[in-house]
Each structure stands twice: as C-alpha cells, then as structure tokens.
Amino acid sequence: MQLSAILAAIACPVGATKALAAPLIDISPFKDPLFDYPQPSGASRDGTVLDVPYSEARDIDQRDEIPERRVRSPYVELLARNLFADETLPTPAGPLRWMRVGQISRAKAVVVFVHGRNGDRRLGMNDWTFGGNFNRLKNLMVRVGGAYVTFDGGGLGEADAARGAALVRHIRLTAPETRIVLACGSMGGELCWNLMADKTLAPMVAGLVYLGSNGDEARFERMRKASGEPIPLLLAHGTRDKVYPWARQKVWFDQVRKRYPSYPIRMVLFDDGNHGTPIRMIDWRDTLNWILKR
C-alpha cells in the first residue's frame, strides 16, 4: 500500500488537527549547570545561528564513566517506574511498538523522538548513553506536566512512516490541546520529512528538531505548504559530520532565511562535533523553550 493511501486510512477528523488554544509553556530548569551550552564561539546577530564549541576530552571523557556507554551519575535522575509504559498501537499499516514517560491525556506538550538507522524505541529511552541527555529530556517533560515518547521506526520506510503518523494522530486525539514536537535523529529525519508533507498531519506538529539529519529546500517547501502555518524548526549539526555534511545543511538554512526572513528557524552548530554530537549535546531546555514559546 502506498504511503498516501495508508495516511488517508488513518486520518483524523479535521477538527482534531490543531491544538485548541494551547497555552505557551515554560520548561523549568533541571540540572542546567551540567547541560547548558559552553560559552558559544560565535552567534549571528539575530540569534538564528549559534556556534557551540565541542570537545571530546571534556564532553565525553570527563562526562562519562565509560566513554559513550555510561554517563557519570550526577547527570542522571531516574524517574519512578510507574511513569513509564511500553505499549503497542494497532494501525492500518501494522502494529507499532512505542514507549512513553508521562500521561499523554494530561500532557501540556509531548516530545516524540524518532531514532536513526538500526535503532528502535529503546535508544531514546536509555538514561545512561549520550551523556545522560535523554534522561534530562524525560525529566524536563515530566516536571512541566508533559510526556516523552519513542517508537520503533524500523527501516524508516513508507510503512514505518505510516505507523509513525498513526501515533501522532493517536496523541492528538488523546490530548487535543497538547503541543507535539518531533525530534528526529540522523536518518530518522527522512521519516519526519515524510510525515510533514501530509497536509492532514503537519498542522498537528508544534515544532521540529533535526539532530544530525538531512534536509533541503524542496522538502521544507512541501512541509510549509502542508502545515499552513510556520512550524518552528531547529537544526543541530556537528561540523565533522561525515554522514550529512553540515555545510550542505547551512546552504538550505540560508535559503530559507533569505526567502522567508521571519520564518522561525534556528541552527546550532557544534564546532568539531561528529554525527552523533547533537543528540549528546543539544540543550533540551533551551531548544524546547525556543519552540514552545512560539
């Protein structure tokens, strides 16, 4: 079945597509001194581009007890197990395994993380990898009365995108007033771009975060037309990324800025960072406040 047909089969009623007068949200501090960006090495005058210095000696070796496998304990605060759920969502494209922290029905905002190639729903739920950054994200969302979600993206193909779309629609139907933010890691960005091209789904999304992902002006234009309104978009990229070179992402970022000067788009570059650096180093509180206050 083609993606368009699957998406049509799981479409929500028109009235369910947008959050209903969702209030602005302020993400409260949590372990900010440990996760704040280092002093930027540069920034554009309007704040749309931020250059953040990255050092493996500081940001991996000093931060991790076992480099890239287990962060030191001060970076982690484990949440109560009753806040977690591992569930299966039936969809026309097949069952979807997904995990959540927090109650969707009462959530002011929901962050949905989309993993990259060879990942699954567990990657974004690991408290101890990526410098403890996923643990901080969980805590930030739960403390503000929100929720955090991950799901099995499989091979990130059309059927996987259809199942992901069903999950976004499920969240919207469960919590019509919540703000949904998609955080897309690496090749997971391909799945996110597919979702954002659908004019019945794009208006449900309040913001997008691309972490070492690919993008271009054509896909941005499809998203812009599908959404009907500007969707805050943050691009985070390492300057040593050999999978998706940062310079190519900067070109289309500049194209957007030139064509739509007021569009809410921001780029955070991690100087000397590699492909996985944005997932480890992004300041989630800074990022979510930038998105959710728009």
N, C-alpha and C positions, 0 to 999 in steps of 0.2 A: 504494500500500500504506500502511495506517495505521502510525503510529509504533510502537504497541504490538505489531503483528504483526512489524514489522522487528526490534524489540528481542528478541522471543521467538525469532526465527530465528537470532540470533547470541548467544544466552545461553550463559554458561559453565557448566560443572558447578558444583553448589552448593559443593563443597569448595574451589573456586578463588576464591570471592568475597572472602574476607578475607585480609589479610596474616597470615602464620603467625608469631606471636610476634615481630613486628618490634620491634627494639630502639629505644630512644629515640635521637634523633640531635641532635647539637650542631653547628650551622652555624658554622664558624670565621670569624674576621674577614677582610675583604677590602675595602680602601680605605674603611674605616669613617669616618675623619675627613671624607671628601668626601660620604658618603651618609647619615650619621647625621641624624636629625631635628634641626632647630633647637630651641632651648630652647622647650618647649611653653608655650603661652599659657594653658593650663588642662588639668585632668585630673580625672576622677572619683576619689573616694577609693579605690574598689576597682580602679581601673586599667582598667575596661572602656570608658571613653571618653577619648580623647586629642585635644586641640586643638593642631594644629601650625600655626604661622604660615607663610604663603606670600607671597613677593614676586617679581613678575616681574622686577624690576630685579636682584635677587640670584640667583634660581633659574633664570632664562632668560638675561638679558642678560650677566651675569657668568660664567655657567657654559658658555654656548655660544659657539663660534667663529662660527657662522652661526645666529642665533636660530631655534630649533625644527627645525633641519635637521642641524646637526653640532655635537656637543659638543666641548669642548676636550680635547686628547689625554690629560692626566693622569687623566681619568675612565675611560679605556678601556685594557684589556689584552687584545689579541687572542689567541685560543686557536689551537692548531695545527689545520690544516685536516683532519687525519686523525681528529679528534674529531667531525666533522660528517658528517651523511648526509641526503640528500633522497630520500625513498622513496615508494612507492605501496603502499597496503594494499588488497587486494581485500575487499569487503564485500557482503552481500546487497543493500545499498542503492546499490551502485556503488562504483567505486574512490575512494580517499581519498589525496590528496597530503599528506604530512606531513614534517616536518624534525625532526631531533634533534641534540643535543650530548651526547656520552657514550654508554656502552653500557647499554642497558636491562637486559640479562640479569644484570649485576652491580650494578645501581643500588640503593643503600640507600633512595633516595627519588627520585621523579620529579615535576617540576612540569610541568603541561600548561597552556599559555596558550591561551585562546580569544579571538580578536580580535572587534572590534565590526563594525558595518555598513561595507561597502565595503573591508574588509581581507582579507588572506589570510595564509598561513603565514609569509610573509616579514616581515610587520610586527614580530612578536615576536622576530625573529632579527637585526634591524638593530642593529648595535653603536653607532651614532652618533646616533640620534634619541632622544627622550625623556630627554635629559640623560645618556645612557650607562647608563640603569638596566637595560636588557635585557642589556647586556654584563656588568654586575655580577652579575645573576642567573645567567647562564651560568657565570661563574667560581665563584660560591658553590657551585653544584650539582656541578660537575666536581671541585672541590677537596675536597668531602666524600664523593666516591665516588658521586655521584648522576647524574641526567640531566635534561635540559630538552627539552621537546617543544612544537612548534606544529603546527597543521594548518589546511587550507583549510575554513573554516566556511561558505563560500558565502553564501547568503542567510539563514543561521541558521534555516532552517525544519525541518520534521519529518524529511525525508530527510537533511539535514545533521546533525541530532541523532543519527540512527541511525548514520551513519558515525562520528561522534564517539564514540558508545557502543562501536562495534566497536573503535576504537583503544584506549579504556580497557580493554576486555576483553583485547585483544592484549597490552597492557603487563602486566596482571595474570597472564596465562598465561605470559608470557616471564619474569617475575620475581615469583613468588608471595609473596615476603617484602617486596617494596618498599612504601613508603608513597606513595600518589598524591595530589597536591594539585592541584586545579583552580583556576586563576587566570583570572577571567572579566572581560574589559574591556567596559564600556559594554553595547551590545545583545547581546554575547556571553553576558551573564548570562542572557538568555532561553533560550539553548541549554543552559546549565548547569542551570537550574531544571528543564528537561525531562528531563535525564539523572538528576537527583537525585530525581525522582518514581518512578523504576523500582526496585522492591524487590530486583531481582537485580543492579543495578548500584551503587546508593547505598552498600551496605556495602563496596565496593571503595575508596571515597574516604576519605582520612585527614584532609582539610581543604579548606576553600573560601575563596577570596579574591575578593571582588566589588569591582571598581575602577570607580567611577562607574556602577554598574549599578542596575537596578530590583529591587525585592523587596517582598513583602508577607507578612502573617501566614498567608494561605491556602497559599501555596507553601512557606513554611517548615514548616507542619504536614505537608504531603504529604511533604516531604523527611524530616522527623523520623520519621514512621511508616514510610517506606520503608527508612530506614537501620537502624532497630532500636537504635542506639546514638547518643549525641550526637556530632555531627561539628563540630569547631572551625570557627568561621565568623567571618571578619574582613571588615568593611565599610569601604571607604575612599572618601571623598567630598569634593568641593570645595564650599564654601558659596556659590559663584557659579554652580553647575551649573544651566544653563537647560534641559537635556535631561531629567534626573531630579532634581528639587529635593531638596536634602539634608534639608529638614525632614520630608518625607514618609517618607524612609528612617529618620529618627530616631524617628518615631512607631512604626513596627513594631519597630524595635530595642527601644524602651522596652516594647512589648507583650510581647516575648519575655522580657525581663529580669523583668518583673512576674510573668509566668505561670510561668517556669522560672528562678528566681533563680540556680541553679547551672549553667545551660547555658553552655558555653564560647563566648561571643560577644563581640566587641570592635568598637568603632567608632573609626576615625581620621578626624577632620575636618581638612581643610586650609583654614584661615581665609583667605578671599579667593581661594581656588583655583577654577578653572573645571572643565569637564567632563573634560578630559584630564589634569588635575593629578595625580590619584592614580597614574597609570601612570608619570609622571615622578618623583614624589616619594616613593612608598612605600619604606620601608626594608625591603628584602627579607630581610636577615639577622634583623632584629627580628621581622618577620612570620613567617618560617619557623620560627624557634626557638620562638615562641609556639605555633605549630600542632604542630610535630613533637615537642615535649616533653610533649604530652598523649596 
